[in-house]
Amino acid sequence: MRASGGFPERFLNLCSRGNIPYWDVCCTNGVVFARTTPEGYRMMRPCAKKAGMRMKIVKKSGLPFLLSKNRVHAGLAVGAVFFILITAALSGRIWTVNVTGCETVPEEDIRETVERFGVYPGMRKKQLDTHTVAEEAMSALPDVSWLSVNIVGCSVNVDVREGVGKSVKKNDAPCDIVAAADGQIQTLEIFSGTAMQERNAAVLKGDTIISGIVENRDGGMSMRHAAGYITALTKHTFSTSSHSLPSRKISDVKSRYTLLFFSLKIPIGSRIAPDFTEDRFLTLGGEKLPIGIRAERKYIFAPADATDDSLSDLITLEEHFYKSSNNLRDMLVMSRTTTERQSDGRAVFFSEYGCLQNIGEEKKIETENQ
């Protein structure tokens, strides 16, 4: 602070009588320099006026002025402090649980099992005994031959190896290989036994293709477990009748959202019986964070105009092909013929498939002692 003109002595005396704080006083050629507080500067102004002096601020320093100057950035500073504290607190917890290696065992079964043994988003890392959890989870999952639990950063990686099935004792009982369906043999490879049919021969279901009775070198007969690989061209027919579709339309949609934070679920809105559920999580650098939202929707239907027959036939045709392909999933389709007929005002679809099929089937040889 600088005060010039007037009477410096009177000015300082008035400040002292008013108990106004000031220090580091320096007086040069009738000009007074001193330090004071912001409140003291305001109290000095009447004293300077009485002493005929003019006051001027030379420099502002100190924490109050620093905070005032950066008050716009104070929120960012506070936010940064809270972010550091929250990150430090959450770094000691599990954020996500990742499951790899599932093929036939559903991933949800693995997640539910490890969660039952204490592995879930939000748990403290120090509470997790990975070796114990892996052993208990593997005991609870009979289809899993090996399972490991590893902590990587703030994530838990559950690596699964599925078993190839329970060991089955080899069956060496004498048997024949018979046809499982009518057809024309295309491939005939004999591993053990005596051939009863030839390539391109037509066989009926139940006909013996490879016999388990073989002739020994000494002319005697013995029974063995026949084995071989046989494919044949087979025919399969399917039919599907169209039916009336329910005449209704969506009149309203009810939604409900749930905030997901680690294992905490905060529902927003009243409970509904959802027809559709979807979970979406935030990601950072390709890693899924334990923060997301769950969307649930319930569709309200109302009566509508009758459905066009052409649409009904189209949906029936799609259902027909789906049923056919599902029944032929273990065969190689070589040809297909589909026709449509009308019956009682409804379309009926017929399909005939020519397939290459493995028709070999074991049939136990019955003996007199059995």
HELIX and SHEET records of a PDB file:
HELIX    1   1 PRO A    8  ARG A   17  1                                  10    
HELIX    2   2 PRO A   38  LYS A   50  1                                  13    
HELIX    3   3 LEU A   63  LYS A   69  1                                   7    
HELIX    4   4 ARG A   71  HIS A   73  5                                   3    
HELIX    5   5 ALA A   74  LEU A   90  1                                  17    
HELIX    6   6 GLU A  107  ARG A  116  1                                  10    
HELIX    7   7 LYS A  125  GLN A  127  5                                   3    
HELIX    8   8 THR A  130  ALA A  140  1                                  11    
HELIX    9   9 ASP A  309  ASN A  327  1                                  19    
SHEET    1   A 4 TYR A  22  THR A  28  0                                        
SHEET    2   A 4 VAL A  31  THR A  36 -1                                        
SHEET    3   A 4 ARG A   2  SER A   4 -1                                        
SHEET    4   A 4 ARG A  54  LYS A  56 -1                                        
SHEET    1   B 3 THR A  96  THR A 100  0                                        
SHEET    2   B 3 SER A 155  GLU A 162  1                                        
SHEET    3   B 3 VAL A 144  VAL A 152 -1                                        
SHEET    1   C 4 THR A 194  ALA A 195  0                                        
SHEET    2   C 4 THR A 208  SER A 211 -1                                        
SHEET    3   C 4 CYS A 175  ALA A 179 -1                                        
SHEET    4   C 4 GLY A 360  LYS A 364 -1                                        
SHEET    1   D 5 ALA A 202  VAL A 203  0                                        
SHEET    2   D 5 GLY A 183  SER A 192 -1                                        
SHEET    3   D 5 ALA A 227  SER A 241 -1                                        
SHEET    4   D 5 ARG A 346  ASN A 358 -1                                        
SHEET    5   D 5 LEU A 332  SER A 343 -1                                        
SHEET    1   E 2 ILE A 213  GLU A 215  0                                        
SHEET    2   E 2 MET A 221  MET A 223 -1                                        
SHEET    1   F 4 LEU A 264  ILE A 268  0                                        
SHEET    2   F 4 ARG A 248  PHE A 261 -1                                        
SHEET    3   F 4 GLU A 287  PRO A 303 -1                                        
SHEET    4   F 4 PHE A 276  LEU A 284 -1                                        
END                                                                             
